[in-house]
Amino acid sequence: MNPRLAATDLIEHLTERLAAPEPPPPDKPWAAQSLSHGAAGTALLHIERAHSGTGTWRQAHRWIANATAGEVSATETSGLYWGVPAVAFMLHAAAGSSERYGHALAAIDRSVTALAHRRTAAALDRIRRGGLPAFREYDLFSGLTGIGAYLLRRNPGGTAVEGVLTYLVSLTRPLLHEGQAVPGWWVGHDQYTRTSARFPHGHSNQGVAHGITGPLLLLAQATRRGITVDDQPEAIASIQAWCDRWRQTGGTGAWWPECVSLADLRAGRPSQPGPARPSWCYGTPGIARALQLAAVATHDIDLQSRAEQHLIDCLSDPTQLTRLNDAGLCHGWAGIHQTVWRAAQDATTPALREALPPLTAALVRAAGTRTTPDPGFLNGEAGTALALTTGARDTAPLCGWDACLLID
């Protein structure tokens, strides 16, 4: 069967399963504000369908109302995937170029802007003191990269965006840790934000979700739009150089270690023996897209061609692809599909576009055999249906939902 037609049928099936929101658990009233697994994320599917005319605004509003039924959190733990920035992202996706939800957006933007200024000030103070960051300071999910991704869409010329970019530039400057020079994004915990025997001295994370290629994507996105601060080109070059330093080459192409420990840094080589699961969040697809966008932003054709080849090599390696056992956006087929679709639009080679029909078919198979219901956006059926929508229509999302992945 034609994969685009199969995707269309599956989208309708998944959407029917996500027709009505349920109230959040009484002991977790904040859960609806989650972009990853709450109503705010699932609303993006219905918003996209309302924009396209395949769904209704009444249906979308049911999910939006569910996500905003309680007090929206603007605490220091709020980030793009939870709390006021998540709700703001959802409302902006619904508004598009219209005045829809205009009053609510105006109020919530003030909260996001104030949050960005507070968190930027705290992060820059931490840098001045010479301490190590944590994921929650800078990453896409909870940190300033995610908040900056929203602000870049809503108010790209604002002082809050300038502050976030200035902070990310500072984040690329090295620190001294345990007598060793480490990159400024070196965190003092493991990939699960814990202290563990494997990473007793912290690590550098290379992934998009929690690592340095998330900030690289935001710096590239801003540069591409003509939004820059002092030393931004040097910061981009510094991250590119780190990725080049830790790029490994095997029989099937390039790959990156998910984490670089202090022992790895001192040895000059990773302890990870080979490529792990390909994914948007940690793997070669997300990293390659970040490098491609950075190359596009800086007009580096050679680097762009290499980044695209890394992605093509990954997609051509059956050993890596067999490690995928999930249909979701974060670390499954939907995330790879959306990442490759976006990369193909900027590509210098037709090979990425030629890879899309097989990827759509693989996503349809994975989504069609899923046995555990999950309505969520990041790991569940809402995000899968959105990636299928891109495959079925072969057009960019109308509501810009994948901007929260920073691959757009």
C-alpha positions in Angstrom: 0.0 0.0 0.0 1.1 3.6 -0.7 2.8 4.7 2.6 1.2 8.2 2.4 -2.3 6.7 2.1 -1.6 4.2 4.9 -0.4 7.1 7.0 -3.7 9.0 6.4 -5.8 6.0 7.5 -3.7 5.6 10.7 -3.9 9.3 11.5 -7.7 9.1 11.6 -7.6 6.0 13.8 -5.2 7.6 16.3 -7.2 10.8 16.3 -10.4 9.0 17.2 -8.6 7.4 20.2 -7.6 10.9 21.3 -11.0 12.5 20.9 -11.7 13.5 24.5 -9.3 14.7 27.2 -9.4 13.2 30.7 -8.9 15.4 33.8 -5.4 15.1 35.3 -5.0 13.0 38.4 -6.2 14.7 41.5 -2.8 14.5 43.1 -1.1 15.8 39.9 -3.2 18.8 38.7 -0.1 20.2 37.0 0.2 17.2 34.6 -2.2 18.7 32.0 0.4 21.5 31.5 3.0 19.0 30.2 3.9 19.3 26.6 5.5 15.8 26.7 2.7 13.7 28.1 -0.2 16.1 29.1 -3.1 17.8 27.4 -0.9 20.7 26.3 1.0 18.3 24.0 -1.9 16.3 22.8 -3.7 19.6 21.9 -1.1 20.2 19.2 -2.5 17.3 17.2 -6.0 18.8 17.3 -4.6 22.3 16.6 -2.8 21.1 13.5 -5.9 19.4 12.3 -8.1 22.5 13.0 -5.6 24.6 10.9 -5.8 22.1 8.0 -9.6 21.7 8.1 -9.4 18.0 8.9 -10.5 18.7 12.5 -12.5 21.5 14.2 -11.5 24.3 16.5 -14.2 23.1 18.9 -12.3 19.9 19.3 -8.9 21.7 19.7 -10.4 24.0 22.3 -11.5 21.1 24.4 -7.9 20.1 24.8 -6.6 23.6 25.2 -9.2 24.3 28.0 -8.2 21.0 29.7 -4.5 22.1 29.6 -5.3 25.5 31.1 -8.0 24.5 33.6 -5.7 24.9 36.7 -3.2 27.6 37.7 -0.4 27.6 35.2 3.0 27.3 36.8 5.6 30.0 36.3 8.0 28.7 38.9 11.8 28.5 38.2 11.3 24.8 37.2 9.0 25.7 34.3 10.4 25.1 30.9 9.3 24.5 27.3 7.8 21.1 28.2 6.0 22.1 31.3 4.3 25.1 32.9 3.9 28.6 31.4 6.3 28.2 28.4 4.5 24.9 27.4 1.1 26.5 27.6 2.4 29.6 25.7 3.8 27.3 23.0 0.4 25.5 22.7 -1.5 28.8 22.4 0.9 30.3 19.9 0.5 27.2 17.8 -3.3 27.7 17.9 -3.1 31.4 17.1 -0.9 31.2 14.1 -1.2 34.6 12.3 -4.7 35.2 13.8 -5.8 37.0 16.9 -7.1 33.7 18.4 -6.3 33.5 22.1 -4.7 36.9 21.8 -5.5 38.2 25.3 -4.3 35.0 26.9 -1.1 35.0 24.9 -0.3 38.6 25.8 -0.6 37.9 29.5 1.3 34.6 29.3 4.1 36.1 27.2 4.8 38.6 30.0 5.2 35.6 32.4 7.6 33.7 30.0 9.6 36.9 29.4 10.0 37.5 33.1 10.9 33.8 33.7 13.6 34.0 30.9 15.1 37.1 32.5 15.2 35.6 36.0 16.7 32.3 34.8 19.2 34.0 32.5 20.5 36.1 35.4 20.8 33.1 37.6 22.6 31.1 35.0 25.1 33.9 34.2 25.7 34.3 38.0 26.5 30.6 38.2 29.0 30.9 35.3 30.7 33.9 37.1 31.1 31.7 40.2 32.7 28.9 38.1 30.2 26.2 39.1 28.9 23.4 36.8 25.5 23.6 35.3 22.7 21.0 35.4 20.6 20.0 32.5 17.7 22.0 33.8 19.7 25.2 33.4 20.3 25.0 29.7 18.6 22.1 28.0 15.6 22.0 25.6 13.1 20.4 27.9 13.5 22.3 31.1 16.2 24.9 30.4 16.9 28.2 28.7 17.3 26.6 25.2 13.7 25.6 25.3 12.5 28.9 26.7 14.6 30.6 24.0 13.0 28.4 21.3 9.6 29.8 22.2 10.7 33.4 22.5 12.5 33.2 19.1 9.1 32.5 17.6 7.1 35.1 19.5 9.4 38.0 20.0 12.7 37.4 18.2 14.0 41.0 18.6 13.2 41.2 22.4 15.7 41.6 25.2 14.8 38.1 26.6 16.0 36.4 23.4 19.2 38.5 23.5 19.7 37.4 27.1 19.3 33.7 26.3 21.6 33.9 23.4 24.2 35.8 25.4 24.0 33.1 28.1 24.4 30.3 25.5 27.5 32.0 24.1 28.9 32.1 27.7 28.0 28.4 28.1 30.5 27.4 25.4 33.4 28.9 27.3 35.5 26.2 29.2 35.5 25.6 32.9 38.1 24.0 35.2 36.7 20.8 36.9 38.8 18.3 38.9 41.9 19.9 37.5 40.8 19.4 33.9 39.5 21.9 31.4 36.0 20.9 30.4 33.4 22.6 28.1 31.1 25.0 29.8 28.1 22.8 29.4 29.7 20.0 31.4 27.2 18.8 34.0 27.9 17.5 37.4 25.6 14.5 37.1 24.8 11.5 34.8 22.3 11.4 31.9 19.5 10.8 34.4 20.5 13.8 36.6 21.9 11.5 39.3 25.3 10.9 40.8 26.4 7.5 39.6 29.5 5.3 39.6 29.7 5.5 35.8 29.9 9.3 35.8 31.3 10.3 39.2 32.6 13.5 37.8 29.7 14.4 35.5 29.8 14.4 31.7 29.3 16.2 28.4 26.1 15.3 26.7 26.0 15.5 22.9 22.3 15.0 22.3 19.6 17.5 21.3 17.2 16.9 24.2 19.7 17.5 27.0 23.0 18.1 25.4 25.0 20.8 23.6 23.4 20.3 20.2 20.2 21.7 21.6 21.9 25.1 22.2 23.6 24.7 18.8 20.2 24.4 17.1 18.9 27.5 18.9 22.0 29.5 18.0 21.7 28.4 14.4 18.0 29.1 14.2 18.6 32.6 15.6 21.6 33.2 13.2 19.5 32.1 10.3 16.9 34.7 11.2 19.5 37.5 11.5 19.3 37.5 15.4 22.8 37.6 16.9 24.8 38.7 19.9 28.5 39.2 20.4 30.6 36.1 19.8 27.7 34.1 18.5 29.7 32.8 15.5 32.5 31.8 17.7 30.1 29.9 20.0 28.7 28.0 17.0 32.2 27.2 15.8 33.2 26.0 19.3 30.3 23.5 19.5 31.0 22.4 15.9 34.6 21.7 16.8 33.6 19.7 19.9 31.2 17.6 17.7 34.0 17.1 15.2 36.4 16.1 17.9 34.1 13.4 19.3 32.8 12.2 16.0 33.6 8.5 15.6 33.8 6.7 12.3 32.9 3.0 11.9 32.2 0.8 9.0 28.7 2.3 8.5 29.6 6.0 8.9 29.9 8.6 11.7 28.4 8.4 15.2 28.8 10.3 18.5 29.0 9.0 22.0 25.9 9.9 24.0 28.0 10.9 27.0 31.7 11.9 27.4 33.0 11.2 30.9 36.0 12.8 32.5 37.9 9.5 32.0 36.9 9.6 28.3 38.1 13.2 28.1 41.5 12.4 29.6 41.9 9.4 27.4 40.8 11.3 24.3 38.4 8.6 23.2 34.9 7.4 24.3 34.2 4.3 26.3 31.0 3.7 24.3 32.0 1.0 21.8 29.7 2.0 18.9 26.6 3.8 17.8 23.6 3.5 20.1 19.9 3.8 19.1 19.5 6.4 16.3 17.1 9.1 17.5 16.1 12.7 17.6 16.9 13.1 21.3 20.4 11.5 21.6 21.4 9.9 18.4 23.0 10.7 15.0 19.7 12.0 13.4 19.3 14.9 15.9 23.0 15.7 16.0 23.4 15.7 12.2 20.4 18.0 11.8 21.9 20.4 14.3 25.2 20.4 12.4 23.3 20.8 9.1 21.4 23.8 10.4 24.5 25.4 11.8 26.2 25.0 8.4 23.2 26.5 6.7 23.2 29.4 9.1 26.9 30.1 8.6 26.9 29.3 4.8 29.4 26.4 5.2 28.5 24.2 2.2 31.2 21.6 3.0 30.0 21.1 6.6 26.5 20.9 5.4 27.3 18.2 2.9 29.2 16.2 5.6 26.3 16.5 8.1 23.8 15.3 5.5 26.0 12.4 4.6 26.2 11.4 8.3 22.4 11.3 8.3 22.2 9.3 5.1 24.8 6.8 6.4 22.8 6.4 9.6 19.6 5.7 7.7 21.4 3.1 5.5 22.7 1.1 8.5 20.2 -1.8 9.3 22.0 -2.6 12.5 21.3 0.9 13.9 17.7 0.9 12.6 16.9 -2.5 14.2 17.5 -0.8 17.6 14.4 1.2 17.1 11.4 -0.3 18.9 9.2 2.7 19.5 7.0 4.8 17.3 7.3 8.1 19.3 9.0 11.4 18.7 11.7 11.4 21.3 13.6 8.2 20.5 11.4 6.4 17.9 10.5 6.4 14.3 8.3 9.5 14.4 11.3 11.6 15.6 13.6 10.3 12.9 10.9 10.8 10.3 10.2 14.4 11.2 13.9 15.2 11.6 14.8 13.7 8.2 11.8 15.4 6.5 13.0 18.8 7.8 16.6 18.0 6.9 15.5 17.1 3.3 14.0 20.5 2.8 17.4 22.2 3.3 19.5 19.4 1.8 22.1 19.8 -1.0 21.4 16.2 -2.1 18.2 14.4 -3.1 19.2 11.3 -1.1 17.4 12.5 2.0 14.2 13.1 0.2 14.5 9.7 -1.4 14.7 8.2 2.1 11.4 9.6 3.1 8.9 7.0 1.6 10.7 4.1 3.3 10.7 6.1 6.6 7.0 6.8 6.3 6.3 3.1 5.8 8.5 2.2 8.8 6.6 4.7 10.9 3.3 3.4 9.8 4.4 -0.2 10.7 5.6 0.9 14.1 2.6 2.9 14.9 0.2 0.3 13.7 1.7 -2.4 15.9 1.8 -0.3 19.1 0.1 -2.2 21.9 0.4 0.2 24.9 -1.9 3.2 24.6 -0.2 6.6 25.4 -2.0 9.8 24.4 1.1 12.0 24.9 3.0 14.1 22.4 6.7 13.2 23.1 6.4 9.4 23.4 2.8 8.7 22.6 0.2 8.7 19.9 -0.3 12.4 19.5 3.3 13.0 18.4 3.2 9.9 16.2 0.1 11.1 14.5 1.6 14.5 13.9 4.7 13.0 12.3 2.4 10.8 10.2 0.6 14.0 9.1 3.8 15.4 7.7 4.4 12.1 5.9 0.9 12.0 4.5 0.8 15.6 3.3 4.5 16.0 2.5 4.2 19.6 3.7 5.5 21.5 6.8 3.3 21.6 9.8 0.8 24.5 9.7 1.0 25.2 13.4 4.7 24.8 13.7 4.5 22.0 16.3 8.0 20.7 15.6 9.5 24.0 16.6 9.6 22.5 20.2 12.0 19.9 18.8 14.1 22.8 17.3 14.5 20.9 13.9 12.2 23.2 11.9 
